[in-house]
Amino acid sequence: MEERIVGQVRRVNGPVIEAAGISDAMMLELVRVGEVRLVGEIIKLAGDRAIIQVYEDSTGIAPGDNIFGSGSPLSVELGPGLIGTIYDGIQRPLERILALSGNFIQRGIRTPSLDREKRWLFRPADLAVGSPLTGGSVIGTVQETQRIEHRVLLPPEVSGALKSLAAEGEYTVEEPVALIETDRGERAVPMMQRWPIRTPRPAAERLPASRPLITGQRVIDTLFPVVRGGSVAIPGGFGTGKTMTQHAIAKWCDAEIIVYIGCGERGNEMTDVLTEFPKLIDPRTGRSLMERTVLIANTSNMPVSAREASIYTGATLAEYYRDQGYDVAIMADSTSRWAEALRELSGRMEEMPAEEGFPAYLPTRIAEFYERAGAMKTLAGQGGSVSIVGAVSPPGGDFSEPVTQHTKRFVRCFWALDRQLANARHYPAISWLESYSEYVEEVTSWWEQEVGGDWTADRAEILDLLHREVRLQQVVKLVGPDALPDSQRFIIEVCTLFKNAFLQQNAFDDVDRYSTVEKQARMLALILTYWRRGAEAIRRGMTLVRLRRMKVLQDVVKMKFTISNDEPGAFDKLAARLERSLDQLEEIYEER
């Protein structure tokens, strides 16, 4: 629909504009403000008045300026060419804007989100003319990157009989590749489609989650697992490693596509992301990680309203690839900055504030975002998932603030970052005391099938030891370690070994940066063997000093560096040496 004048500016309050004389406009409609055509969205309507949030700098906008309506909501373009592109919060391609306007985004600049000139090799699906098709049906494929096959879908709202399908060949995203006979007549379908960012894309049904999202980070996969289609919060103060944890997950997790949203982060931090991500090598293909990644960069110095929209833009892109049958992971960094944008916009609209100045609808917005995660049966009958990993940046590391507390209500996995662990250079700095996962029951059968039936018992046992160690450390602070009997000091000893040899992981070491589930299970089994045999030996009278002197313990501590993922035999040898050393100690003790 062509743009038409729908009203005039009445009042300007930063990114919030009050309009008067509104006619023929609808809620959440995309509008252009002023002669420079700033992008905006109607967020409130009352009679002939409207409130518009503008996604660009509103400097120079004055009362009386015209407002142009588009007749459609704020939407994103979906089609081949998304992978490897860097967008801002409203899906403007930043690299193309750089070529057009230099280092600063020119106000009112317009450039399509998808390249209109690039031609893609379209391969039609094996469909007969006259076949009945429903929304979401696959009508062809495009090799978007070496790894990602882009499945061209019918828009969800289109269904009917196939009248014609384009032959194999090169087409732009705007050229029709199919003709559908619908109830309302013929509909030409190109490879590109649009979708409103605030509306979740439909799916046939929500599937029960049962398969874990494997990250290769031992503290996550073993202690606090998340499923494909799950939602996770990573809260932590400044410098505790939220961004680095998300980077590690993005690189190593077994999701097929990554959508990284830099929402309100510092410019230098986003610069590091934008420069480092293309250099990261996908361990599964040996090629750039960007070949399965979409980046959305919306820094803290960009308009605050675009920050608010960036979260929904990323979720819509993820859902689009989910509908193609892919497992997608969203890295949102950080949802606290998004909530701060809501607070600022709410304040400018003079809404009644709730706790700490946040709007009363903050919990609703957080819930709406995390509810877009899930494992789904797509409209085409395939299986796909969207997993959301949202970083939370509570001021001063205070987990009792509203964003963290409301987020905990709507996620089932919580990886709390600990300042003391970060200061001690223990990374990932995920606290084993404050963190939790409600997905353990769902993934138990998968873990036991992949690594053995002892996984559940082993995990529960080591968590129990960690909690017992905390209580013992409180006693140690009062009376010192020498006041404890060897049986209790051994608990502290084993937990220290577990923290150093298992929980702490070096992202820069070629061997330690990623652990398969088999390696994680074997490492945990070795440490628990030492605990069970050692505890029994101490109960029978052996001293802790003798256990500590076993030379094999040094190899147990170093196993994360010395034994690679594809060396199961090395774990067998190390386990045999540990058992042999314990047997020898017991024999010496019995002789005495």
N, C-alpha and C positions, 0 to 999 in steps of 0.2 A: 504494500500500500504506500502511495506517495505521502510525503509529509505535508501536513496542513496545520494552519495556525489554530491552536485550541485554547489560548488564553494569553495573559500578559503577566510579567513579573510585578509583584506588589511589594515584596519585602525580601531583602537578602540578609541571611545570617550565616556567614561562612558557607559550608556545603549544603545548608538547608535553605530552600527558597520557597516563599509563600507566593502562590499565584492567584490571580483573580480573573473573573470573566471566563471561567473554565466551561467549555462546551464540547460535547462529543469526545470525552476522554474517559478512560477506565482505570481502575485500580491496578497498580504495578505496570502501567504502560511505559514503554521506553519513549522518552521525549528528548528534544534538543532545545537548549535554552540560549536565547540571544542570537545575534548575527554570526557569532563564532561557532554556534551549534555545539555547545557543551553537552555531553552525554548526561542524562538524568533519568530518574525513575519516580513516578508518582507513588507515594507511600501513604497518602491520606487524602480523602475526598469528603467535602462537606458543602453541599449546595454547589455554588459556582466558585468555591474556594478549593485550593489543593495545596498539599505540601509535597515538594519535590526534593529528593536528595540528588545532588550533582556529584558525578564521579571525577570531576576535574576541578582545577583551581577556579573559583568563581570571581576572582578579581576582575573588575570592569563591568560586571553585570549590574544593571541599574533598573529601578522601577520603570515599567512601561515597555521593557524589552519583550519581544514576542516569544512565545513558547510553541514549538512545533511538535505535533504528535505523530507517532509512527503507526499506531493502530495495533501494535503487538507488544508483548511483554519483553523485558530484558532477557535475551536468549543468547546461546552460544552456537557456533557453527560446528557441526560434527561430520567428519569424513576423513579420507586419507590425507595425511600431512600433519596430523596432530603430534605424533611421536617425534621427539627430538626438538620440538619447538619451545621457545621461551615466551610466555605470555605475561601480561599484567593481570590485575584482578578482574577486569571485564573482557578478557580474552583479546586484547590487542597485541599483535606480535611485536615484541620489543626490538628484535634484530631488524625487522623491516622498517620500524619507526626510526631506529638509529640512522638508517640509510636516508630516510626522508627528511628528518628534522635535526639530526645531530645528537649531541649528548643529552639534550633536554627534550622532553615530550612537548611538542607544540600543541597548544590548546585547540580543541576542536578537530584535531587531525583525524582523518578517516582512512583506514586501510583494512582490507578484508582479513579475517582471521585465518582463512585457508587460501593458499595460493591459487588464483584463478587461471593462471597461465600454464602451470605445470600439468603435463599429461601423464596419466597413470595407465599402466597396462591392466585392463579389466578382463577378467576371465568369467564368463557367465556360468551360473549354476546349471545343473542338468535338469531343466524344467521344461515341460511341454506347454505349448500355447494352449490357453484355456484352463490351465491348472488353477485351482482356487488357492489364493494366498492370503495370509493374515498379517497384521502388523508385526514387525520383528522378523519376518521370514528372510532368509539369506537368498539374495538373487545373484550373487557373484562374489568374486574375491579380487583383492589387489595386494601385491606383495609390498607392504608399506616400508618395512626394513628387512634385513636379511633374516631376522628371527620372527617378526610379527607379520602374520597374514591377516590383512584387514578384510573382514567380512562385510560386504555391502548389504545393509539391511533396509527393508521397507520401513518407513516411519511408522511408529506405533498406531497412529490414527488412520492408516491407509490399509484397506483390505478389498479384495475383489478378485476377478479372474485376470490371469496374465494374458495380455493381448499381443505383446511383442517384447522380445529381449534382445539387447544389442549383441552383436557378434564380438568375438575376442578382438581387442584392439585398444588403442590408446585414446583416452578421453580426459577432458578436464572435469573438475568436480561439479561444474554447472551443467554439463551436457547430459541429456536424458540417456539412461541406459536401460530403462524398462518403461512399458506403457501398461497401466492397470485399468481395467474396466470396473469402476466403482458404482455405487448406487447413485452417485451424483454426476456420472459421466466419466470420461477418460481422464486419467491422472498420469502425467509424465513424471517419472522418478529419476532424479540425478543421483550421483554418489554422495552428495552433500545433503544434510538435513539440519534443521534448527530445532532447539528445544529450550523452553524457559528454565532458567537456572534454579528457580525456587520450587519447581515442581519435580518430585522424584519420578524417574522413568518407570513405567509399569513393568511388572514381571508376572509370570503365570502363577507362581506360588513361592513362598519362603521355605527353604529346605532346612532340615535339622543339621546343625554344624557338628561334624565328627572328625574332620581331618585337621591336624594342627598346621599352623603357618610356621614352618621351620625357618628359624633365623640364623642358626649357627652360633648363637650366643648362649652359652651353657646355663647361665643364671635364668635366662628367659625360658628356653625350651624345656629344661628339666624341672625347675622350681615353679615358674609362673607362666605356663604355656598359654598361647592364644590360638584360636581356631581360624581357619580361613572363613572370612565373613564376620569376624569378631571385631569388637571395639575396645581400644586400650587408651588409657590416659598415662602420660609420663609427666608427673609434676616434679618440679625442682627449682631451686633458686638459681641465681646467676652463677655460671661457671661450674655447674654440677654435671654437665655433659648431656643435656637433652638433645641438642642438635647432632652431636657426634653419635649418640645412640641411634637416632633416626637414620643417620647416614649409613651406619653399619647394617641396620635392618634393610634399608633400601638396596644396598649392594648385595647382601648375602641371602635375603629371604627368598623363598621359592615361589613368590608371586611372579606372574608373567609380565605384568606391567606396573610401573610405579608412577604415581601422580604426586609430585612434591609441591606443597603450597607454602611459600614463605610469606606469612601473613603478619605484616607489621614489624618484621624484624629489622635490626639495624642494617644500614646500607652496606657497611663493610662486611658484615656477616653474609648477607645475600650475595655480595660480590664473590666471596670465597666459594659459595655454593655454585654460582654460575660458572666460575672458572675451573673449579675442581671436578664437578660432575662429568663434564665431557672427557676429562682425563682418566676417570675411573674405568677400569676394565671389567666387563661382565665376566665373572669366573666361568660361566657356562658356555660362552661363545668365544671368549678371547677378544671381543670387540668392545667398542665404547658402550658404557652403560646408558648413554643417551638414546641408544637404539631401542630401548624399551621404557623410556622415561618422558614424561611431560612435566615441564617446570612452570610454575606460576609464581612470579616474583612481584610482591607488593610490599615495598619497604615502608618504614615508619614515616618517611618524609613524603610519601605519596598521599593523595587525598584520602581522608579517613573513610569516606563512604565506599570507595573502591576496595578498601581493606575488608569491609563488611561483606561485600559481594564475592570476594575471592574464594571464600570457603565453599560457597554454593557452586561457583564455576568449576572448581576442582572436583566436587562430588558428581556433577553432571558428566564431566569427561570420563570419570571412573565408571559410572553407570553405563555409559555408551559402550565401553570395551567389555564390561561385564555382560551386556546383552549379546555380545559376539561370542560368549562362551569362555572368556578369560578370567583368571583370578587376578584381581587388581588390589594393590595396597596404596592407601592414601597416607602421606606423611604431612600432617598439618602442624606447622611451626610458626606461630603459637596461637592457640585458641584464646589465650588471655588477651593478646593484642586485639583479636577480633571482638572479644567482649568489651574491651575498652572503647572500640569504635562504636559499638551499640550504645554505650554509656554517653559518649560525647554527642551522638546524634539525638539520643533521647533528651539530653539536657537542652540542646538547641531547639527542640520542638516543645520545650516546657512541659514535659510529661512528669508525672509524679514519680520521684525516685524511690527505690526500695533500698535494701541493705547496701551500704558503702556506695550509694549513688547509682548503682546499676539499675536498669529498668526492671519493672516487675515481671516482664515477660522473658527475662534472661533464661530461667530454667526451660521454658518452652522452646526457645531457639536452640539451646544446647541439645535438648532431646531430639529436635527435628534433624539436627546435623548427624548425630550418632546413630539415629534410626535408619539412616541411609546405608549403613553397613548391613551386610547379611549375605548368606549363601542363597542363591535364587535359581529357580527353574525359569529360564527365559521364555519369552513369547514364542520362540522358535523351538522350544523343547530341550535346549541345551542346559548345561549347568555352568554357572559362573558365580563369582563372589566379589564383594568389595569389603576389604578390611580397612579400618580406620585407626591410625596411630596418632593421637593428638597430644602434642606437648602443651603443658600448662606452666605458666611462669608466675607463680604467686609472689607478690611483693615480699621481700625479706625471707622467702622460703616458708611462709606461713600457710600451712595446708588447711587452716580453718577459714580462709577467706572464701567468698561466695563462689567464684568460678570453679575452684577445686572441689568444694563440697557439692555443688550441683552436678559437676561432671561425674563424681563418684556415684551419683544416683543412677546414671544412665549408661555407664560402662560396666562390663563384667570382669575387666582385668585392669589392675592398678600397679604400675611399676614406679614406686616412689624413689626418687633420687635422694641420697643422703649426703649432706654437706661434709660430714666428718670423713666418709669414705673418699669423697672427691679430694679433700685436702691431703689425705694419705696416699693419693695417686692410685686408689683402688678403683679400676674401671672394668666393666660398667659399674657405676656407683649406685646400683639398685639395692635398696635396703631389703634384706630378707625378713625383717621384722614388720615393716609397715606395708610391704607389697602383698598382693594376693591375686589369685586367679580363680574365677568361678567356672572355668572351662575344663577343669581337671577331669571331672567325670566323663565329659564328652570325648576327650582324647585318650582316655585310659586304654580302651580296647585297641586303638591304633598303635599306641606305644608298646603294649604287651605283645601285639602281633609282630611288630617290627624288631623289637630288641629283647623280648622275653617277658615271661609272666612275673618277674620279680620287680619290675619297674615301680609299681604302685607302692609296694612295701618299702623298697629302698628309698624312694622319695620321702615317704612319711617318716621314716626313721631318721634321715639326715635333718629334716626340718625340726623334728623333736629334739635332736641333739643341739641344734643351733639355739633353740629357745631355752634349753636347760643351761647352755653356756652363758647366756645373758644373765640369768639369775646368779650363776656362780661368779661372774665377773663383778657383780655388785658386792659380793662377799669379799672378793680379792681386794677391792678398793678400800675396804674397811680394815681387814686384818692381814692382808698379804697372802700370796699363793702358798707359802709354806704351812699355813694353818689348815689347808685342805688335805684330806687323805688322797692317796694316789689314784683311787678310783674316780674321784671328782676332778683331779688335775688332769687325768687322762682325757676326760671329756673336753676340757679346754684345749688340750694338745691336738686332738682329732679335729676339732672345729677350726683351729688355726691352720692345720694342714689342708682342710677342705676349702677354706677361704683362699689360701695362696695357690693351691694346686688346681682348683676347680673353678671357683667363682670369679677370681681375677683373670682377665683375658686381655691379651696384648693385640690391639688392632693392627700394629705395624709388623708383627711377626708373621712370616709366611706360613708357618704351621699352626700357630695358635689363633690366628684371626678368625678361623671358621672351624667348627667341630660338627661332624656328622652325628646323628642320633646314636649310631652304634658306638662311636668313640665316647660320647657323653655317658652312655650306660656302662661301658667298660671302666671308665675312670671312676665313676661313682661306686661301682662294685668293688674295685680295688681298695678304695678308702674305707668302705664299710667292712671289708674283710679284715683290714688292720684293726678297725674298731672292735669287731666282735671277738676276734681271736685275742686281741690285747686285753680287752675287758675281762675275758674269762681267765687269762693268765694272771692278771692282777688279783682277781678274786681268789685265786689259788695260792697267792702269796708272792708272786713275782713283783719286782720293783719297777717303777716307771722309768728309772734311769737306764735299765737294761734295754727296755723297748726303744728308747730314744737313740741308743747307740747303734742300732741296726743300720748298716751301710745302705741297704736297699731302700731306706726311706728317702734318701737323696734322689734316687731315681724315680720314686713315686712323685716327689715334688716337681721334678723336671719333665714328667711324662707328657705334659701338654705341649712342650717345645720339641721333645725328642721323638715322639711317636706320631706319625702323620695319620691322616684319616684312612688311608688305604693300607695300613699295616696291622691287621688284627692279630697276626702271629706274634707281634712284639708285645701285645698286651698279655697273651698267653704265657710268654716267657717271663714277663715281669711278675705276673700273678704267681707263677711257679716259684720264682725266686723269693717272693714275699712269704709264701707258705713254707718254703724250705727254711728260711731264716727264723720264722716263728717256731717251727718244729725243733730246730737246733737249740733255741733258747729254752724251750720246755724240757728238752732232754737234759741240758746242763742243769736246769733247776731240779729235775727229778733225781739226778745223780747226787746232788748235794743234800 
